[in-house]
Structures are given as C-alpha cells and as structure tokens.
C-alpha cells in the first residue's frame, strides 16, 4: 500500500483526501483550463480565417470584375472606344470635345453607372490624357513608375492590376479607401494610330471598408493587405510597421513579441492576385474571454475546497474522533484491561457501536470468568475419565489370548475369527496416520468379509477387479468396509434362494483413483438412499451403525480432499446398488517407503 500503515485515522484521512480528491481535482482543472484556452485560441483563429476568406473572396471578385469591365470597355464594337479615344488627342478643341462626349456616352453604356467606378483614363504617348467621370489626382510620374503600369506596358493587350490605399480622385465619398487600378496597354492591332499608351480603370474597392469593420472587432485584430514582396498595400492602422523584419509571411501563422506584449499573426493568400491578407491580434485580446472563464473556474474550485474543508472538520469531529477513542479502548482491551469504558459520542450509529463495544468488554470479562470455571470442571472430569479409561490394547491382547487358546485346542475357525477381528481392531486403533495403501485396506476388508460370511453362512460372495498400479495408492482408513457392510446387511437381507454378489473394482484415470462397489441386492428407493447418505434416522426412529459408517466415509472424504473427490450412490429397487468413489491419486514419498 502507498499509505503508511502506521498512520492514525486522521492522518490517513488527510492523506487520502489530498491524494484522491485535491490533487486529482487540481490536475483535472489545470488540464481543463489548458484545453479551454487552446480551444478558445483555435476558435479565435478560425474566426480570423473566416474573416480573411471573406476579404479574399471580396477582393478576388472585384479584381476579376474590374479586369472584365476594362476588357469589355476596350474591345467593344471592334475597338471603337480606342479609335475614338485616339481622336481626342488633338489641338482642335471642338473635335476633342466631340470625341470626348462620344467616349463618355460609350463609357456609360459599356460600364453601366456604378458607384464604385472612380474614373476611366486614356494616357497618350505624348503625355496628354483623356478621362471620364473624375480626373485622377495621382502624379503622372508616380503613375508611370507603378508596378502595375510597367507590367501592363511590358505585356500589351493584357490587363494588369494595382492597388492604392487611398482615393485617387477628389471625391470625399471614397476618401481613405482601397482603390483598384486596372491597366491595359493597347497593341498595334488594337490602336492602329499608335497614340494611346495606357487605358486605365480606377475602382473603389469594398475590401477597405470591410477590413475597417473587421478591425473594430478586437478578437479579429488588425488586418493588412501586402503584396508578394511583403510591402503593405492597405494598412489602415499602420500595423505593418510593428512587425519584425525577420517574420516570414509564407507561414500560415506566426508569433512575435513587441513592446512587452505578445502577438499572433494569421496569413491567408488571395489566389487571384497572390496578395497576402495578414491579421495581427494580441494574445491579451485572444485570452480576455478565457481569463474570465478561468477566473470563474478558480473561484468555483476555491469554493469547493472551502466546502470540503468544512465537511472535513465536521467529519473528523463527529466520526473520526469517536472512532479514535474506540480504537484506544480496544488497545487497552488487547493489553488485558477489561475494565475499559468508552464514552459514547458522535452519530447515532457510532454511539451504538461504542455501546456495543462496552457491552462486549463486559460480556468478554464474564465469559472469561465462566470459561475459567468450565475449564476447571473439565479438568476434573478428564482426570476422572482417565482413571476409568480402558486401554484399547487390552482388547487386542485379550483376543490374542483367545486365538492362542483356540489354536492349542485345535479350534481353527475360532482362531481365524479372532485373527480377523484383531486385524480390524488394529486398523481402527491406529492413530499415527489416516491413510494407508489400498492393498492394506483390501486386507482389512478381507478379514471383515470372512467374519460376515461366517455370520451369514456364506450367503454371498465378493469379486475383486483391481489394477496392479492401484494397490500402492493411499486411501483413508476403512472407507470400503462401511459400503460393503451396507450391501451385505441391507442389500442381501430378504434374498431367498438367490446368491448375493459384490463386485469391487479399482482403476486409475486422469490422476484420479476410481473405486466402485456394486451388488445385486434388493436396492433402495430415493428416500432410503438419501437417508443413508445424510445419516438420517429411519421412520421408526432408529439409526444403525451402517448408516453412520457411510455418512462417516462421505464426511472424511470431503474433509481430506474437498471438492476434488466424489461419493455417489445409485440404486434400483430389486436390481442393484452401486457406490462410486473418486479421489485424487496419492502415493507414499520414496523416503516414506
């Protein structure tokens, strides 16, 4: 046992209390807190992922939409828009006005007026430009050096997309939003005049507003849109400046520490443009709800321990203390002090136990006194019995004298009867052992058979079928004689002219010795057989020694072998009685031979 057996009851209680209640509860609570924290962080990350997926879906849809709009605007009606745009590059004010008006009408027809389109601009190779809706506030040099502009120039007739984290027009409505710029540089097959350098479409993206709405949720953190190189395209809260430079945006999740606070970043890539959507959230925001939950769990735990403490105090005072006093009283009784009296305290059951203990000590003292008186009387009776006891060997010696006289007087039958009786009595008087070989048991049985044949005028006979190996098997003394006597006395009584036969067989099998005694006597009913097996009295109230003998055999077999032996009787009225005995094989050890 892990507990010290020498601890008293109170120490054992506290040891068990801490080992089986306090420590397991603390372990379970700690494990639960860690699991809850992990689940809440994972849930927050999942929410951030869903927000990023929404942003990526919106942004990707807008990029595809603006690319299709620009392509449709350029290529509609066999490049008619490009032809009209080229004609606006003239010094003639009237002609310029006319084709600008035609372009505007084509713009409204092709684009369908939508709130998110800021402007459509045709940039000429000579530095001039023609715009529809609102003019662009971007510096021409800034515009030309933009990556999307240069990529469009390098790949004619292919739409390239860029982004600005502000409005590129004077419209206040779209100020401080994310702007998508789509550019297409017409090739010579589209602009046969070779006048137009770039066709650009500027659209206000809903993604910027969506990110600002998400940024208001503390659990979603601050969201940034960065290009493939890690440069911020849209950063409403200037979060990119706080990121360490060694952070790799290729990993889906990263952690870092800044200004003594821990942060976690979640990265999702937008599949259309390859842009990185980065959300940065502080662990304080992630775990704020968890901290409240953990505080509630700790408070409940402390309350439970306080209740446990109150229960322990009550338990020790009303239960363990009375038991402790009772144990002390038992120790004194063990030392021989029977005058102990324990004051009844505690619960009703404990007081009843203590009352019983006090009555037990008083009764024990009384019984000891009575036992001493009985022992004294028994001692006196034993002395008287010893004085009147007859030595069993006197009977054997007397029979030996009778046999000697019979032999001298040539009465051989009387001498042989005395010799048979001596053998049976000698076997009965043995006290040093309860077992002997089956061979000796059969010799004693032969002596008994001899006497019974004289008594019944050779009215029966016996036949042996014994395997040679069975003679050395040890059996309890006199287990066959009572069974054979039952066959002779009860089985053959009442037989008229028919000769009584007894068959006795013995063989070994599976480590057991099997003995069987069968007769052709008158048999027994189930009731008679039950009376013999159980040693019950007959209906007349008599109880003969044969019944006692068989009950004795059955009892001795059970005491010696337990459940490994069998004693069974089977009988049929007017035909036979069969008794079967099965006992484990046992032989003398070599040193005993």
N, C-alpha and C positions, 0 to 999 in steps of 0.2 A: 504494500500500500504506500501511496505517496505521502500520506499523512502520518505523522509520528503517533504511534500507538500509545505513548506515554502522556500525550496531551490531555488536559482535562476537558470536560464537556464544553466549557465556554470558549477555550482556545480552539477546540475542534470546530465549534460553530463558526467562529470568525474566519478560520482558515477555509472552511467550506464555503462560507458566504463570499469571500473575496475570490476564491478560485472558481466557483461555479456560477456566480451571479455578477459581481462587479467587473472582473476582468473580461468575461465574455461580452457583457453589455457594452463596455468601453470599446472593445475590439469591433463589435458589430456597428456601433455608432460611428467610429472612425472610418470604417470601411464604407458605411452608407454615405458619410459626408464626402469622401473621395469620389464615390460613384456618382452622387448627385452633382458634385462640382464638374466632373468630366461630362456628364450628360448635359448640364446647362451650357457649358462652353461649346460642346458639339452642336447643341440646338442653336446657339447664337451664330456659330459659324455657318450652319445650314441656312439660317435666315439671311445672313450676308450673301451667301452663294445665290439664294433665290433673288435677292435684290440685284446682284451683279448680272445674273442671267436676264433679268428684265431689262436692265440697262443695255446689255449687249444685244438683246433682241431688238430693242427700240432703235439703237444706233445702227445696227446692221440693216434693218429695214429702211431707215432713212437714207443710208448710203446707196443702197440698191435703187431706191425710188428716185433720188436726185440724179443718179447716173442715167437711168432710163429717161427721165424728163429731158435732160440735156441732149441725149442722143436723138430723142424724138424731135426736139426743137431744131436741131441742126439738119437732120436728114429728111424732114417732112417735105413733101411736094418737090422731089428731085432737087434738094439742096436750095430751094427757093429762098430760104431765110439767109443763107450765106451770100447769095447773089445780091440780095437787097442790102445786106449789111455792108458789103464791099462798096456799094454805090453811095453809102453815106460818107465815105472818105473822100470828100470833095470840098473845094473852096466855095462853091456855089451854095449860098445859104438856102435858097428856095428848094433846090434839088435835095440838099441834105435834110431839110425839114420834111419834104415829101416822103423820102425813103425811111426816115426815122419814124414817121407816123405809120407807114406800112409795116415796119418791123414791130412796132408796138401792138398793132392790131394782130399780127401773126403770133406775137408773144402771148397776148391774152387768149387767143384762140387755141394755141397749142398747149399752154400751161394750165388753162382754166384758173381763174384768180383764186389763189390760196394765200392764207395769212402767213405761212412760214417762208414764202419766197421773198427774199430781200431785194434781189437785183439780178439782172442778166446783162452782161457786158461783153462787147466785142472789142478786143485790143488790136489796134492796127500795127503793122510793122514800122510805120513812120512815127510812132509814139502817140498817135491820137487814139481815142476810144469813143464808142457809142454805147449808151446804157439805156435800159428800160427799167421803169419803176423808180428806184432810188439810186443816186450815184454812190460810188464806193469811196470811203474815206481813207482807204489804205494808200500809202505812198507807193508810187509806181516801182521804185527801186526795191522796196520791201516785197512787193508783189512778185516781181520778176525773179527775185532770189529765193522765193519759197520753193520747197522741195516738190510740192505737187505741180507747180508751174513748170519747173525744169523737167520733171518726169513726163509731163504732157508734151512739151516741146520735143523731147527725145523720142516719143512714140506717137507720131501723128495718127489722127483718127481714133485714138483710144482715150477713153475718159479716165482721168486721174483725180483723186480726191485728196483734199487737205482740210485742216481744221484750224479755227481761231477761237480763243477763249473769251471773245468779246464780240460785240456787234460791229459790223464793218460798214454800217450806214449811219446816218444821223438820226434814225428813228429811235426815240426813247423807249418805245414799247419793247424793243428787242435788245435793249442795252444789257450788258453783263450776262450774256448768254453764250452758248456754244454755237458757232457758225460753221456750217459745212460748205466748203468751196469745191466745186467740181469744174475741172477744166478740160477742154478738148481742142487740140491744135489741128485745124483742117489741113489735109494734104492737098497736093496739086489736083487730085482727082475730084476734090470737093470744092476748093477755092481756086478756080481756074485763073482768076485775076491775080492771085498771089498777094493779096492786100492784107488779109486777116492773119494775125499771129496767134491769137488765142480767143476761144469762146468760153466764157466763164459763167457759171450759175451759182449764186450765193443763197443759201437757205438757212433759216434759223432752226436749230435742232431742239426738239423737245427733251433731249437727253440731259441738257444742262439743268433745266427746271426739275427734271426727275431726280437728278443727283442732289440738288439743293434740298428737295423734300426729304430724301433719304438721310441727308446729313443732319437733319433735325432730330432724327431718332438716335439716341446715344448708343444703343446696342448695335446699330449698323455702322457706327464710326464715320470717318471722313473718307469720301470716295474720290479717287483721282483717275483721270484717263491719260495714259502715257503711250508714246509711240514705241516702236520696236527697239529703239536705242535707249529707252528709259527717260526720254525728255518729256516733261509734263505738257500735255495738250490742253487739259482742263483741270484746274486745281482751285476750287472756289475758296478753300481755307488755307492755302499755302502749306499744305501738309507735306508736299514733296521735299521741301527744304529741311524738314526734320528727319527724313530717312537717312540712315547711314549710307555712305557711298559704296560700301562693300556688300550691300544687300543685293542678292540675285533675284531678279523678277521672273526668272524661269521656273522657280519652285512655286507650287500652288499655295504654300503657307509659310510664313517666316515670323520670327520673333526678334525683338530687339529692345534695348533699354535706352531711354533718353531722359535727361534731367531728373534722374532718380525714379522714373516711372517705367513700368513695363508695358510694352505694346505688342500687338499681334497684327500681322498683315495677311490679307487673303487676296489672291491674284486669280483673275479669270481672263482668258484671251478671247477677244471678239473674232470669230472665224472669218468674216468678210474682209475686214481691214487689217487684221493682225494686231490691233491695238490692245494694250493691257489695261484692264479695269482693276484698280488697286483700292482696297478698302482697309484703312488703318483704324483700329479700335484699341482703347486702353483696357488692360485687364481689370482695372477698377470698375469700369462700366460693365464689363462682362460678368464680373463676380458680385456686383452690388446686390442683385436679387438673391444670389447664392448665399451671400453673407447674412442676409436677413433670415433665410431659411436655416442656415447653420446656427444662428443665434437662438432661433426658436427651438431647434433640436437640443442645443446645450442647456437651455433653460428647462425644457421638459425633463432632460436627464438629471439635472440637479434636483428638480422637484421629486423625481422618482427615488433618487438616493436619499433625500431627506425623509421621504415616506418609509424607505427601507430602514433607515436609522431608527425612526420612531417604532417601527414594528420590531426591530431587533431588541430595543430597550424593553419593550413590553414582553417579548418572547423570553428574554433572559430572566426578567424579574418574576414572571408568573409561571414559567415552565421549567427552565433550566435550573434555577436556584433550588426549587423543591427537589428536583431530581438529584442535584449535587448533595443536598443534605441526606437524602435517602441512601446514596452511594456511600457516604461517610458512615452511616449507620450500619450498612451491610459489611463494610470493612471491619467494624468493631465486632459484629457477629462472627465474622470469619476468624477473628482473633480469639473467639471463645466467650465474648461478653454477651450473654443472652438477656441482660437487663436493659438493653438499649430501647429507647423510646424516641421516635422522630415526631416532631410537632407537625401536624397536618397543615399544609399551606398550598396556595395556587389554585388551579382549576379543579372542578369537581372530580374529574377523572383522576387527577394527581392525588387529591385528598383521599379518594377511595383506595388508590394504590398504597398510599402511606398507611392508612388504616389497616389494609390487608397485610402490609409488612409487619406492623406492630402485632397484629393477631398471630401472624406466622411465627414471630420470635417467641411469643408466649406459648403457642402450641408446641413449638420445637422444644422449648425447655420442658414442657410437660411430657412430651413423647420420649425425650432422653431419660427422664426420671422413670417413666413406665418401662422403657426398654432395659434400663439397668435392673429393675425388679424382675422382668421376664428372663433376662439373661441369668440372673441368679437362680431363678426357679428352674430354668432349662439345664443349668449346670448340675443342679442337684438331681434332676431327672436322668441326665446322662450317666451320672455316677450309679444310680440305681439300675439303669438299663445294662450298664457294663457288668454289673455284678450278676445279673440274671441271664446274660447273653450266652448262647450255646455256640461253641466253636464249630463251624461247618465241617472242618476236617474230622471231627468226631464221627459224623455220619459216614464219611468215606472210609475211615479206619474200621468202623463197625461193619460196613459192607464187605471190606476186605477180609475181615474175620469170618463172616458168614460164607464168603466164597471159598476160603481156605477149608472150613469145616465140611462144606458140600463136596469139595474135591476129595478130601480124605475119606468121606463117606460114599464116594462114587456116585454122587448126585450131580451129574454133569449139567443137566438142564438148569438146576438151581444155581450152580456155579457160573454158568454162562449168563443167566439173567442178572446175577449180581454184578458180573463184569460189565455188562451193557449199561446197567444203572450207574455203576461207578464212572463210566466214561461220560455219560450225560451229565451227572452231577459235577464232575471235574471241570467240564466245559462251562457249566453255569457259574462255578465259583471263581473262574479266572477274573482277575481284577487288573492285571498289568496291561492288557490291550483289549480293544473291542473288535479287532479284525484278525482273521487268520485265513490261510489259503482255502480255496473251495474244496480241495482234497480232504482237509480235516473236517470241514463242515459235512461232507458226504459220509465220512467215517462215523461221526456222531449220529447222523441221520440213520445209518445202517443199524446202529445199536438201538435206536428208537423203534425202527421197523421190526427188529427182532422181538422186542418186548410186545409191540402191538399185535404181531402175528400170533404170539402165544395167547394174548388176551382174546383175540377174535378167531382163534382156531384156524389159522391160515386161510381166512375167508377172503383174502385179497393178495395181490402181488404187485411189484413195482419194477419198472424197466428204466434203465439209465441210457441216455444218448448224450455223452459228454465229449466235446472236442478236447484233444490232448492238451492244447495250449491253455485251456480254461482252468485246469487243475491248480495252476500257480497264481491265479487271480485272487486278490484279497477280497473277502466279503465280511460284513458284520456277523458276529456270532449269532447262531441259532435263528437265521431268517428263513430257512426251509422247513424246519420241524413244525412250526405252528401251521403252515399252509398244508403240509402233508397230513398232519393230525386232523385238520378240518375236513379233508377228503375222506379220511377213514371214519371219523366219528359221525360226521353229518352226511357225507356223500354216500357212504355204503350202508347206512342204517336203513333198515326196511327192505334191503335187497333179499330176495328169496333164494332162488337157485342160481342166479347169475353171479359169476365171479367178478369181484372188483379189481380193476386195474388202474395203476397210476403210472403215467409216463413223465419222466423228468428229463428235460433237455437243457443243454447249455452250449452257446456258441458266441464267438466274437464277431463284431462288425462295426466299422467306423469308430473305433476307440471305445466301444461300449461292450459290456458283458450282458447277454440276454439269457435270462433263466425263465423256464416255463414249466409249470406243474399242471397236468391235465388228468382228469379222472372220468370214468364212465358211470359216475354215481347218479343219484336221483335229481341233481341240480337244485337250483334255488330260484325263487321269484326275485323281482327287482327290489321289493321291500325287504326280503330276508338278506339279500346281498348288501343293501345299504346299511342294515343293522350291523352286519359283520364288519364292514369297512369302517363304520363310525363307532363301533364298540357299544351300540345301544342295547338296552335290555329287551328281552322278548316280551310278547304280550302278557305272559304270565308273570312278568316282573323279574325273571331270573336272568342271571348274567354269568355264563360259564367261562371257564379259563381259556377255551379255544378262541372265543370271540376276543377276549382280552389279548391273547397272544398275537392274533392277526393285526389288531389295532396297534399293538406294541411294535410289530415289524414295520408297519407303514410309517409310524412316527419316527422310529430310529433311522429309517432310510431318508426321510425328509431332513432330520437333524444333521445327518452325516453328509448328504450330497446336495441338499437344497433342491432347486428346480431342475437340476441336471439328471434326476432319477425319475423313474416311473413305476407305479404299482397299480396294476389294473386287474380287475376280475370280470369274467364273462361267464354266464351260465344260462342253460336252457333246461327247463323243467323236464325231468325224465330222461335226459340225454347225457349232459356233461357239465363239468365246471372247470374253467381254465383260468389260471392265475399267471400273469406275465410281470416279470421284474426286469427293469433295465437300469444298470448302474455304470458309472464310468470305470474303465479298467484301471486297476492299481495293483502293482506288484511290489514285493519287497525290494529294497535297495540292496546292491551287492554286498555292502558291509553288514547288512542285517541277516543275510543268508547263512 
